[in-house]
Amino acid sequence: MHHDGVSRKGPSFDIVNQYHETQRFPKSSLGFFVGYHFWIERNGLLRQARSETEIGAHAQGQNYTALGIGLAGNFDKEMPTKEQIATLGQLLSRLCFTYSIPHDRIFPHRHYASKTCYGSLLDATWAQGVFLQYEQARIATTLAELGIGVVASTKKKALGFLENLKVKVGLV
Protein backbone atom coordinates (compact mmCIF):
# COMPACT_ATOMS: atom_id res chain seq x y z
CA MET A 1 0.00 0.00 0.00
CA HIS A 2 1.30 3.41 -1.02
CA HIS A 3 0.41 7.07 -1.24
CA ASP A 4 1.92 9.50 -3.73
CA GLY A 5 2.83 11.95 -0.96
CA VAL A 6 1.34 14.91 -2.84
CA SER A 7 -1.67 17.00 -1.86
CA ARG A 8 -3.40 18.08 -5.06
CA LYS A 9 -6.88 18.55 -6.37
CA GLY A 10 -7.85 16.58 -9.44
CA PRO A 11 -6.63 13.30 -10.87
CA SER A 12 -3.11 12.04 -10.17
CA PHE A 13 -2.82 8.88 -12.25
CA ASP A 14 -1.34 10.54 -15.34
CA ILE A 15 1.11 12.55 -13.22
CA VAL A 16 2.27 9.40 -11.41
CA ASN A 17 2.52 7.60 -14.76
CA GLN A 18 4.75 10.36 -16.19
CA TYR A 19 6.92 10.41 -13.05
CA HIS A 20 7.35 6.63 -13.02
CA GLU A 21 8.32 6.78 -16.71
CA THR A 22 11.09 9.27 -15.87
CA GLN A 23 12.26 6.83 -13.17
CA ARG A 24 12.48 4.12 -15.88
CA PHE A 25 9.80 1.89 -14.38
CA PRO A 26 8.96 -0.94 -16.78
CA LYS A 27 5.94 -0.38 -19.00
CA SER A 28 3.04 -2.66 -18.07
CA SER A 29 1.13 -4.88 -20.45
CA LEU A 30 -1.69 -2.33 -20.08
CA GLY A 31 0.58 0.42 -21.44
CA PHE A 32 1.37 2.31 -18.23
CA PHE A 33 4.58 3.01 -16.31
CA VAL A 34 2.78 3.24 -12.95
CA GLY A 35 4.46 0.67 -10.73
CA TYR A 36 1.32 -0.19 -8.76
CA HIS A 37 -1.25 -2.64 -9.99
CA PHE A 38 -4.06 -0.33 -8.87
CA TRP A 39 -4.44 3.40 -8.27
CA ILE A 40 -7.25 5.05 -6.31
CA GLU A 41 -7.92 8.72 -7.01
CA ARG A 42 -9.18 11.10 -4.29
CA ASN A 43 -12.71 10.83 -5.72
CA GLY A 44 -12.58 7.03 -5.33
CA LEU A 45 -12.03 6.26 -9.03
CA LEU A 46 -10.11 3.00 -9.38
CA ARG A 47 -7.56 2.70 -12.17
CA GLN A 48 -5.70 -0.48 -13.06
CA ALA A 49 -2.12 0.09 -14.22
CA ARG A 50 -0.86 -3.51 -14.31
CA SER A 51 -2.55 -6.84 -14.72
CA GLU A 52 -2.86 -8.75 -11.46
CA THR A 53 -0.55 -11.47 -12.75
CA GLU A 54 2.14 -9.01 -13.84
CA ILE A 55 5.26 -8.19 -11.82
CA GLY A 56 4.86 -4.88 -10.02
CA ALA A 57 7.33 -2.04 -9.61
CA HIS A 58 6.35 -0.69 -6.21
CA ALA A 59 8.29 -2.32 -3.34
CA GLN A 60 11.80 -3.62 -3.81
CA GLY A 61 11.97 -7.28 -2.84
CA GLN A 62 8.16 -7.67 -2.99
CA ASN A 63 7.36 -6.98 -6.64
CA TYR A 64 7.22 -10.65 -7.63
CA THR A 65 4.89 -11.68 -4.81
CA ALA A 66 2.77 -8.63 -3.93
CA LEU A 67 0.00 -6.60 -5.49
CA GLY A 68 0.66 -2.88 -5.25
CA ILE A 69 -2.08 -0.36 -4.51
CA GLY A 70 -1.42 3.37 -4.59
CA LEU A 71 -3.67 6.15 -3.34
CA ALA A 72 -3.60 9.80 -4.38
CA GLY A 73 -2.78 12.12 -1.49
CA ASN A 74 -0.26 12.90 1.17
CA PHE A 75 -1.27 10.95 4.25
CA ASP A 76 1.49 12.55 6.27
CA LYS A 77 -0.69 15.69 6.14
CA GLU A 78 -4.24 14.63 5.25
CA MET A 79 -6.51 11.64 5.61
CA PRO A 80 -7.77 9.54 2.70
CA THR A 81 -11.21 10.56 1.46
CA LYS A 82 -14.28 8.50 2.31
CA GLU A 83 -14.52 7.67 -1.41
CA GLN A 84 -10.97 6.30 -1.41
CA ILE A 85 -11.68 4.25 1.70
CA ALA A 86 -14.85 2.77 0.17
CA THR A 87 -13.04 1.84 -3.05
CA LEU A 88 -10.08 0.43 -1.14
CA GLY A 89 -12.35 -1.75 1.02
CA GLN A 90 -14.08 -3.18 -2.04
CA LEU A 91 -10.78 -3.75 -3.87
CA LEU A 92 -9.09 -5.41 -0.88
CA SER A 93 -12.12 -7.64 -0.38
CA ARG A 94 -11.98 -8.84 -3.98
CA LEU A 95 -8.20 -9.32 -4.01
CA CYS A 96 -8.08 -11.09 -0.64
CA PHE A 97 -10.89 -13.42 -1.69
CA THR A 98 -9.50 -14.09 -5.18
CA TYR A 99 -5.94 -14.77 -4.03
CA SER A 100 -6.61 -16.14 -0.52
CA ILE A 101 -4.69 -13.29 1.08
CA PRO A 102 -5.17 -13.12 4.87
CA HIS A 103 -5.97 -9.60 6.06
CA ASP A 104 -2.87 -9.56 8.23
CA ARG A 105 -0.75 -9.71 5.04
CA ILE A 106 -1.87 -6.22 3.96
CA PHE A 107 1.04 -3.89 4.66
CA PRO A 108 2.05 -0.29 4.08
CA HIS A 109 5.14 0.32 1.96
CA ARG A 110 7.01 1.38 5.11
CA HIS A 111 6.90 -2.26 6.24
CA TYR A 112 9.50 -2.94 3.54
CA ALA A 113 11.32 0.40 3.16
CA SER A 114 12.49 3.35 5.25
CA LYS A 115 9.56 5.57 4.28
CA THR A 116 6.41 6.90 5.92
CA CYS A 117 4.34 5.46 3.07
CA TYR A 118 1.31 5.06 3.19
CA GLY A 119 1.54 8.10 5.44
CA SER A 120 2.36 8.82 9.07
CA LEU A 121 -1.25 9.75 9.90
CA LEU A 122 -2.25 6.13 9.24
CA ASP A 123 -1.07 3.35 11.51
CA ALA A 124 0.48 0.19 10.11
CA THR A 125 -2.82 -1.74 10.35
CA TRP A 126 -5.06 0.97 8.85
CA ALA A 127 -5.63 -0.85 5.53
CA GLN A 128 -6.30 -4.11 7.37
CA GLY A 129 -8.98 -2.25 9.32
CA VAL A 130 -10.48 -0.85 6.11
CA PHE A 131 -10.76 -4.41 4.80
CA LEU A 132 -12.33 -5.74 8.03
CA GLN A 133 -14.85 -2.88 8.23
CA TYR A 134 -15.84 -3.45 4.60
CA GLU A 135 -16.28 -7.17 5.22
CA GLN A 136 -18.28 -6.60 8.41
CA ALA A 137 -20.62 -4.22 6.58
CA ARG A 138 -20.94 -6.68 3.68
CA ILE A 139 -21.80 -9.53 6.06
CA ALA A 140 -24.30 -7.37 7.95
CA THR A 141 -25.97 -6.42 4.65
CA THR A 142 -26.15 -10.07 3.63
CA LEU A 143 -27.69 -11.00 6.98
CA ALA A 144 -30.27 -8.23 6.58
CA GLU A 145 -31.09 -9.42 3.06
CA LEU A 146 -31.64 -12.90 4.50
CA GLY A 147 -34.05 -11.43 7.02
CA ILE A 148 -31.69 -11.78 9.95
CA GLY A 149 -32.19 -8.35 11.45
CA VAL A 150 -30.12 -6.84 14.19
CA VAL A 151 -32.53 -5.37 16.71
CA ALA A 152 -31.62 -4.41 20.25
CA SER A 153 -32.67 -7.77 21.73
CA THR A 154 -30.67 -9.82 19.21
CA LYS A 155 -27.74 -7.46 18.61
CA LYS A 156 -25.45 -9.33 21.01
CA LYS A 157 -26.31 -12.67 19.38
CA ALA A 158 -25.76 -11.25 15.88
CA LEU A 159 -22.42 -9.72 16.84
CA GLY A 160 -21.34 -13.05 18.29
CA PHE A 161 -22.37 -14.73 15.04
CA LEU A 162 -20.29 -12.22 13.05
CA GLU A 163 -17.26 -12.73 15.30
CA ASN A 164 -17.50 -16.52 14.91
CA LEU A 165 -17.88 -16.12 11.16
CA LYS A 166 -14.78 -13.89 11.02
CA VAL A 167 -12.80 -16.55 12.88
CA LYS A 168 -14.05 -19.30 10.55
CA VAL A 169 -13.10 -17.42 7.38
CA GLY A 170 -9.80 -16.17 8.80
CA LEU A 171 -10.68 -12.50 9.20
CA VAL A 172 -9.29 -12.29 12.74
C-alpha positions as CSV (number, residue, x, y, z in Angstrom):
1,M,0.0,0.0,0.0
2,H,1.3,3.4,-1.0
3,H,0.4,7.1,-1.2
4,D,1.9,9.5,-3.7
5,G,2.8,11.9,-1.0
6,V,1.3,14.9,-2.8
7,S,-1.7,17.0,-1.9
8,R,-3.4,18.1,-5.1
9,K,-6.9,18.5,-6.4
10,G,-7.8,16.6,-9.4
11,P,-6.6,13.3,-10.9
12,S,-3.1,12.0,-10.2
13,F,-2.8,8.9,-12.2
14,D,-1.3,10.5,-15.3
15,I,1.1,12.6,-13.2
16,V,2.3,9.4,-11.4
17,N,2.5,7.6,-14.8
18,Q,4.8,10.4,-16.2
19,Y,6.9,10.4,-13.0
20,H,7.4,6.6,-13.0
21,E,8.3,6.8,-16.7
22,T,11.1,9.3,-15.9
23,Q,12.3,6.8,-13.2
24,R,12.5,4.1,-15.9
25,F,9.8,1.9,-14.4
26,P,9.0,-0.9,-16.8
27,K,5.9,-0.4,-19.0
28,S,3.0,-2.7,-18.1
29,S,1.1,-4.9,-20.4
30,L,-1.7,-2.3,-20.1
31,G,0.6,0.4,-21.4
32,F,1.4,2.3,-18.2
33,F,4.6,3.0,-16.3
34,V,2.8,3.2,-13.0
35,G,4.5,0.7,-10.7
36,Y,1.3,-0.2,-8.8
37,H,-1.3,-2.6,-10.0
38,F,-4.1,-0.3,-8.9
39,W,-4.4,3.4,-8.3
40,I,-7.2,5.0,-6.3
41,E,-7.9,8.7,-7.0
42,R,-9.2,11.1,-4.3
43,N,-12.7,10.8,-5.7
44,G,-12.6,7.0,-5.3
45,L,-12.0,6.3,-9.0
46,L,-10.1,3.0,-9.4
47,R,-7.6,2.7,-12.2
48,Q,-5.7,-0.5,-13.1
49,A,-2.1,0.1,-14.2
50,R,-0.9,-3.5,-14.3
51,S,-2.5,-6.8,-14.7
52,E,-2.9,-8.7,-11.5
53,T,-0.5,-11.5,-12.7
54,E,2.1,-9.0,-13.8
55,I,5.3,-8.2,-11.8
56,G,4.9,-4.9,-10.0
57,A,7.3,-2.0,-9.6
58,H,6.4,-0.7,-6.2
59,A,8.3,-2.3,-3.3
60,Q,11.8,-3.6,-3.8
61,G,12.0,-7.3,-2.8
62,Q,8.2,-7.7,-3.0
63,N,7.4,-7.0,-6.6
64,Y,7.2,-10.6,-7.6
65,T,4.9,-11.7,-4.8
66,A,2.8,-8.6,-3.9
67,L,0.0,-6.6,-5.5
68,G,0.7,-2.9,-5.2
69,I,-2.1,-0.4,-4.5
70,G,-1.4,3.4,-4.6
71,L,-3.7,6.2,-3.3
72,A,-3.6,9.8,-4.4
73,G,-2.8,12.1,-1.5
74,N,-0.3,12.9,1.2
75,F,-1.3,11.0,4.3
76,D,1.5,12.6,6.3
77,K,-0.7,15.7,6.1
78,E,-4.2,14.6,5.3
79,M,-6.5,11.6,5.6
80,P,-7.8,9.5,2.7
81,T,-11.2,10.6,1.5
82,K,-14.3,8.5,2.3
83,E,-14.5,7.7,-1.4
84,Q,-11.0,6.3,-1.4
85,I,-11.7,4.2,1.7
86,A,-14.9,2.8,0.2
87,T,-13.0,1.8,-3.1
88,L,-10.1,0.4,-1.1
89,G,-12.3,-1.8,1.0
90,Q,-14.1,-3.2,-2.0
91,L,-10.8,-3.8,-3.9
92,L,-9.1,-5.4,-0.9
93,S,-12.1,-7.6,-0.4
94,R,-12.0,-8.8,-4.0
95,L,-8.2,-9.3,-4.0
96,C,-8.1,-11.1,-0.6
97,F,-10.9,-13.4,-1.7
98,T,-9.5,-14.1,-5.2
99,Y,-5.9,-14.8,-4.0
100,S,-6.6,-16.1,-0.5
101,I,-4.7,-13.3,1.1
102,P,-5.2,-13.1,4.9
103,H,-6.0,-9.6,6.1
104,D,-2.9,-9.6,8.2
105,R,-0.7,-9.7,5.0
106,I,-1.9,-6.2,4.0
107,F,1.0,-3.9,4.7
108,P,2.0,-0.3,4.1
109,H,5.1,0.3,2.0
110,R,7.0,1.4,5.1
111,H,6.9,-2.3,6.2
112,Y,9.5,-2.9,3.5
113,A,11.3,0.4,3.2
114,S,12.5,3.4,5.2
115,K,9.6,5.6,4.3
116,T,6.4,6.9,5.9
117,C,4.3,5.5,3.1
118,Y,1.3,5.1,3.2
119,G,1.5,8.1,5.4
120,S,2.4,8.8,9.1
121,L,-1.2,9.8,9.9
122,L,-2.3,6.1,9.2
123,D,-1.1,3.3,11.5
124,A,0.5,0.2,10.1
125,T,-2.8,-1.7,10.3
126,W,-5.1,1.0,8.8
127,A,-5.6,-0.9,5.5
128,Q,-6.3,-4.1,7.4
129,G,-9.0,-2.2,9.3
130,V,-10.5,-0.9,6.1
131,F,-10.8,-4.4,4.8
132,L,-12.3,-5.7,8.0
133,Q,-14.9,-2.9,8.2
134,Y,-15.8,-3.4,4.6
135,E,-16.3,-7.2,5.2
136,Q,-18.3,-6.6,8.4
137,A,-20.6,-4.2,6.6
138,R,-20.9,-6.7,3.7
139,I,-21.8,-9.5,6.1
140,A,-24.3,-7.4,7.9
141,T,-26.0,-6.4,4.6
142,T,-26.1,-10.1,3.6
143,L,-27.7,-11.0,7.0
144,A,-30.3,-8.2,6.6
145,E,-31.1,-9.4,3.1
146,L,-31.6,-12.9,4.5
147,G,-34.0,-11.4,7.0
148,I,-31.7,-11.8,10.0
149,G,-32.2,-8.3,11.4
150,V,-30.1,-6.8,14.2
151,V,-32.5,-5.4,16.7
152,A,-31.6,-4.4,20.3
153,S,-32.7,-7.8,21.7
154,T,-30.7,-9.8,19.2
155,K,-27.7,-7.5,18.6
156,K,-25.4,-9.3,21.0
157,K,-26.3,-12.7,19.4
158,A,-25.8,-11.3,15.9
159,L,-22.4,-9.7,16.8
160,G,-21.3,-13.0,18.3
161,F,-22.4,-14.7,15.0
162,L,-20.3,-12.2,13.1
163,E,-17.3,-12.7,15.3
164,N,-17.5,-16.5,14.9
165,L,-17.9,-16.1,11.2
166,K,-14.8,-13.9,11.0
167,V,-12.8,-16.5,12.9
168,K,-14.1,-19.3,10.6
169,V,-13.1,-17.4,7.4
170,G,-9.8,-16.2,8.8
171,L,-10.7,-12.5,9.2
172,V,-9.3,-12.3,12.7
